[in-house]
Amino acid sequence: MKKTDVVIIGAGPAGLTAALYASRAGAQVTIVESGAPGGKLNLTAEIENYTGIKKIAGPQLAYDMYEHGLSFGASFEMAEVTGVTVEGDKKIVHLGDDAIEAKAVIIATGTKERKMNIPGEEEMTGRGVSYCAVCDGPFYRGKEVAVIGGGNSAIEEATYLSTIVDKVHVVMRRDVFRADKIISDKALAADNIVFHFKKKPAEVLSEDNKVVGLKVTDSDTNEPSVIPVSGIFPFVGADPITGFVKDLGILDERGYVLTDDNMETSIKGIYAIGDVRQKHLRQVITAASDGAIAGQHVADSLI
C-alpha cells in the first residue's frame, strides 16, 4: 500500500490549489482524480470574475492551475475513489483493488449536473441532449437549441451558445432570473436568445434517433407546448459527489460536507473544499480560497 502525507481527492481549482499550498509547505501530496484535471473549468467557455485575470478560457485556466499545482512536487494519479476509512490516525483512501494510506485527506470532488428526469432525456443523452455547451455547441451551428435553467450557469451557457447557433431558447420555471444581473443583462441584449418564462421541461422529442424538440408545460396552467430544437442543454443545478464518504457522518441532509473555518470536518484529518462543501457561493475563486486554507492547515498540522 502506498503511503503519503496528504491525499487530495479531486483536481479542480480547489484540489489543485490545496496541492500547491500543502506541497509548497513541505507535505508529501498525492492528488487522485478520475477525470480531466481542472474539473468544470474544462466545460466553461470563459472566466471573467477571477481577480487579476480579466478574461481567460476555462480550459486554459485549468491547464495553468494543473501545472502550478504540481510544481512543488505533488504527484497525480488517475483513479476513482470508492471509499475512505479511518484507522486511528491513519486515513485509507480506497481505489478499487488498491489503496493509499495518508495522514490527512482533502475531499475536493465537486458536484455533478442534475438531470431533468423527463422522458427521452436518458435515451438522447449524447445524441442531442448535452450537459456541456463548450463541448457540443459547435455541432449545432445554424440550428436552434434549448437551454434549461435560469441560474448563472444556464444563462452564461445560453449567451455562449448564442455566438454559435442560430437561436437559443431559454426555458425557465419562473418569470425571474436566478442569475446575477450582469449575466442576465448580457443575455437579454442578445438578439437570438428567446426566453420562455414559467415553462417546465416535460419530454425530449426525437425522430430517427435525433432530437427534434422539447415538450414543455406552463408552470401555472400545465398547458403543453412544443419548442422545435435540435439540441437541449440542461443546467438545472448540481448535486455533491460524496457517495464514497456517506458513512462517515460528515454530510448534511443534501449530501454536502460540513466543515469548520479551516475546512476540517468533525473527523480530525479529513477536510473538504470547493463546491462539495456546504457553502453559499460556489465560484472558482472561492474554491481556490478553500484549497489554500485547507492545504496550509494540513501542512501546518503535520509539522
ZAMARGU-4260 file (C-alpha; in steps of 0.2 Angstrom, whole numbers, plus 5000, padded with zeros to 4 digits):
<rodrens>
0) 5000/5000/5000 | 5007/5017/4995 | 5009/5030/5009 | 5009/5049/5008 | 5006/5063/5020
5) 4990/5070/5011 | 4978/5063/4998 | 4968/5076/4989 | 4953/5068/4980 | 4948/5079/4965
10) 4959/5090/4954 | 4948/5105/4951 | 4953/5123/4956 | 4950/5118/4975 | 4961/5102/4974
15) 4975/5110/4964 | 4976/5125/4975 | 4977/5114/4990 | 4990/5103/4982 | 5000/5119/4978
20) 4999/5126/4996 | 5002/5109/5005 | 5017/5104/4994 | 5025/5121/4995 | 5024/5120/5014
25) 5033/5103/5013 | 5020/5090/5014 | 5020/5075/5003 | 5004/5076/4992 | 4995/5064/4981
30) 4981/5070/4970 | 4968/5057/4964 | 4957/5061/4950 | 4946/5051/4939 | 4943/5064/4925
35) 4952/5078/4917 | 4962/5090/4929 | 4953/5106/4931 | 4935/5100/4934 | 4921/5111/4927
40) 4934/5123/4921 | 4936/5112/4906 | 4917/5115/4902 | 4917/5133/4904 | 4920/5145/4889
45) 4926/5160/4898 | 4931/5165/4916 | 4929/5184/4919 | 4927/5185/4938 | 4944/5178/4944
50) 4953/5193/4952 | 4968/5198/4942 | 4963/5189/4926 | 4951/5200/4916 | 4946/5186/4905
55) 4953/5168/4902 | 4946/5152/4893 | 4941/5139/4906 | 4952/5125/4899 | 4967/5137/4899
60) 4965/5141/4917 | 4963/5123/4921 | 4979/5119/4912 | 4988/5133/4921 | 4981/5128/4938
65) 4986/5110/4935 | 5004/5114/4930 | 5006/5126/4945 | 4998/5114/4957 | 5011/5101/4953
70) 5025/5112/4953 | 5031/5109/4971 | 5032/5090/4970 | 5014/5084/4971 | 5010/5068/4962
75) 4995/5065/4951 | 4986/5048/4950 | 4971/5044/4938 | 4959/5033/4948 | 4942/5033/4955
80) 4940/5033/4974 | 4927/5021/4981 | 4929/5024/4999 | 4938/5032/5014 | 4940/5023/5030
85) 4948/5029/5047 | 4960/5018/5056 | 4966/5028/5071 | 4976/5042/5065 | 4978/5034/5048
90) 4966/5038/5033 | 4964/5024/5020 | 4958/5030/5003 | 4952/5015/4993 | 4954/5014/4974
95) 4945/4998/4969 | 4958/4985/4972 | 4971/4997/4978 | 4973/5009/4992 | 4983/5024/4998
100) 4987/5027/5017 | 4988/5045/5022 | 4989/5056/5037 | 4976/5068/5030 | 4963/5068/5016
105) 4956/5083/5007 | 4939/5080/4998 | 4938/5091/4983 | 4926/5081/4972 | 4914/5095/4967
110) 4897/5092/4960 | 4889/5083/4946 | 4875/5090/4935 | 4857/5087/4940 | 4846/5078/4927
115) 4829/5084/4921 | 4822/5067/4924 | 4810/5068/4910 | 4805/5055/4896 | 4818/5054/4882
120) 4832/5063/4892 | 4842/5047/4896 | 4840/5040/4879 | 4845/5055/4869 | 4860/5060/4880
125) 4875/5062/4869 | 4863/5062/4854 | 4855/5079/4856 | 4855/5081/4875 | 4871/5088/4882
130) 4877/5095/4898 | 4892/5104/4891 | 4889/5119/4879 | 4908/5121/4876 | 4910/5103/4871
135) 4895/5101/4860 | 4889/5118/4855 | 4898/5118/4838 | 4888/5103/4832 | 4873/5115/4831
140) 4879/5129/4820 | 4865/5136/4810 | 4852/5127/4821 | 4841/5130/4836 | 4844/5124/4854
145) 4836/5125/4871 | 4845/5129/4887 | 4836/5124/4903 | 4838/5134/4919 | 4838/5152/4925
150) 4854/5152/4936 | 4871/5159/4932 | 4877/5143/4923 | 4862/5142/4912 | 4862/5160/4907
155) 4881/5160/4904 | 4880/5145/4893 | 4865/5152/4883 | 4875/5168/4880 | 4890/5157/4874
160) 4879/5146/4863 | 4871/5162/4855 | 4888/5166/4847 | 4887/5149/4838 | 4870/5143/4834
165) 4855/5151/4825 | 4844/5153/4840 | 4844/5149/4859 | 4828/5146/4868 | 4830/5148/4887
170) 4817/5138/4897 | 4814/5144/4915 | 4802/5138/4928 | 4799/5155/4935 | 4797/5173/4927
175) 4813/5180/4936 | 4831/5176/4934 | 4842/5167/4947 | 4857/5173/4938 | 4867/5189/4943
180) 4860/5204/4934 | 4876/5207/4924 | 4875/5190/4917 | 4856/5191/4913 | 4858/5208/4905
185) 4870/5202/4893 | 4859/5188/4888 | 4844/5199/4886 | 4854/5210/4875 | 4857/5196/4863
190) 4845/5196/4848 | 4845/5177/4845 | 4840/5172/4863 | 4822/5169/4866 | 4816/5167/4884
195) 4801/5155/4888 | 4797/5161/4906 | 4786/5150/4918 | 4789/5134/4907 | 4794/5117/4913
200) 4803/5104/4903 | 4791/5089/4901 | 4799/5077/4887 | 4813/5076/4875 | 4806/5073/4857
205) 4815/5063/4845 | 4814/5056/4827 | 4826/5044/4819 | 4837/5045/4834 | 4839/5064/4834
210) 4832/5077/4845 | 4818/5087/4836 | 4810/5096/4850 | 4807/5099/4868 | 4789/5097/4875
215) 4786/5110/4889 | 4771/5113/4901 | 4766/5130/4908 | 4770/5132/4926 | 4753/5139/4931
220) 4741/5131/4919 | 4751/5115/4915 | 4746/5118/4897 | 4758/5109/4885 | 4768/5116/4870
225) 4782/5111/4859 | 4798/5121/4856 | 4807/5114/4840 | 4825/5112/4843 | 4840/5101/4838
230) 4849/5101/4854 | 4845/5103/4873 | 4857/5109/4886 | 4850/5107/4904 | 4858/5117/4918
235) 4846/5114/4932 | 4858/5113/4947 | 4870/5101/4954 | 4872/5088/4967 | 4888/5085/4978
240) 4899/5070/4974 | 4900/5062/4991 | 4893/5044/4990 | 4910/5037/4994 | 4910/5046/5011
245) 4892/5044/5015 | 4895/5033/5030 | 4907/5044/5039 | 4894/5056/5047 | 4901/5072/5039
250) 4887/5076/5027 | 4872/5087/5028 | 4855/5082/5023 | 4858/5087/5005 | 4875/5077/5004
255) 4887/5092/5006 | 4902/5090/5018 | 4901/5100/5034 | 4917/5109/5039 | 4924/5122/5051
260) 4934/5138/5046 | 4949/5128/5042 | 4940/5117/5030 | 4941/5102/5043 | 4926/5090/5046
265) 4921/5083/5063 | 4934/5069/5059 | 4952/5076/5063 | 4962/5075/5047 | 4948/5074/5035
270) 4944/5091/5025 | 4933/5096/5012 | 4935/5111/5000 | 4926/5119/4985 | 4909/5115/4978
275) 4907/5099/4988 | 4907/5109/5004 | 4892/5116/5012 | 4893/5135/5007 | 4884/5149/4999
280) 4895/5155/4985 | 4902/5142/4973 | 4914/5150/4961 | 4932/5147/4955 | 4939/5160/4967
285) 4930/5153/4982 | 4936/5135/4978 | 4954/5141/4977 | 4952/5150/4993 | 4946/5134/5002
290) 4960/5125/4994 | 4973/5137/5001 | 4966/5137/5018 | 4965/5118/5019 | 4982/5115/5011
295) 4991/5126/5023 | 4982/5120/5038 | 4985/5102/5033 | 5004/5105/5031 | 5005/5115/5047
300) 4996/5101/5057 | 5009/5089/5050 | 5024/5098/5057
</rodrens>
